[in-house]
Amino acid sequence: MKAIQIKTFGDVDVLEEIDAPTPIITSKQVLIKNHAVAIDPYDVKFVQGLMGEADKLPLIPGSSVVGEVIAVGEDVTDFKIGDRVAANRHHRTYAQAVPVGQSAVAKVPDNVYDAHAVAAALGAATGYQMVVQDLDVQPGQKVLIQGGAGAVGSVAVQAALNRGAEVYATASPANFDYLRSLGDVIPVDYHANYEDTLHEFDAVLDTIGGDVTIKSAKTLKSGGKLRNLTDYDETALSAFDIDIQHAYLVGKRPILAALLADIAAGKINIRIDYTAPFTLDNLKKAHQEARHGSLPGKVILTF
């Protein structure tokens, strides 16, 4: 099968096309004939060597897949050959066939396009999980989403609105119209000292980190929840009477299935920048664009 691998970390030229053997699945895995992958920030940073080097190289990167089940392990009970599914997994999706444990796989509703399904698998699912599970946002709560125009933040904004929250979101003023297109959200200029005027929030999702985490803490009421997707200074945050935790995508079926159902129902929209065929040149181009922050939405490469 055709696949893209890396032998070392570095610039986009470390991505190389190979002929790889078709994966052999375990008893609890399904094998997915890949229809499309999303270019996610994690994968871009991983190829650069910015996500740690514990993974043994060479390897096939990529974290999202949508496609058709073409084989099932003997202990798989929830899927059959021919099912259209999506999933997030740790690497190995830049390939024509992808093995995934059944616990991470969700069926794709008929009215959800491949591009939107695969775009949901990582960043969107993270934002969705943060709101419905980690922060457990309730109706009437006051919620701040840091980085509200991004792939994670924009879905978090929509999920919080769907739960009946009063939603604020930080972004560049250039993205205020986009934020307003998501619903009754209050845009906040991330350049401003908004922590001086915004207070008594019940929950904050921080997708940025660094100094933004301190700003986030200052906006929360006593006992408020802060979920942070990056590292933070525990000593500095200990001065605040808040519930702060580092959070990450669990990557299991219930969250992705619920998100796909909301997409199918028109309750969540995911911004797609463009789609293109899955080729080495197109993959390098997309990774290069992502490194320079020039993508307003997801890039999807199709097989």
Secondary structure as UniProt FT lines:
FT   STRAND          2..6
FT   HELIX           12..14
FT   STRAND          16..19
FT   TURN            27..28
FT   STRAND          29..38
FT   HELIX           41..48
FT   STRAND          64..72
FT   TURN            74..75
FT   TURN            81..82
FT   STRAND          84..88
FT   STRAND          97..101
FT   HELIX           102..104
FT   STRAND          105..107
FT   TURN            110..111
FT   HELIX           114..119
FT   HELIX           120..124
FT   HELIX           125..129
FT   HELIX           130..134
FT   TURN            139..140
FT   STRAND          142..146
FT   TURN            147..149
FT   HELIX           151..162
FT   TURN            163..164
FT   STRAND          166..171
FT   HELIX           173..175
FT   HELIX           176..181
FT   STRAND          185..189
FT   TURN            190..191
FT   HELIX           194..196
FT   STRAND          201..206
FT   HELIX           211..219
FT   STRAND          220..228
FT   HELIX           234..237
FT   TURN            238..239
FT   STRAND          243..246
FT   HELIX           253..264
FT   TURN            265..266
FT   STRAND          272..277
FT   HELIX           280..291
FT   TURN            292..293
FT   STRAND          298..302
//
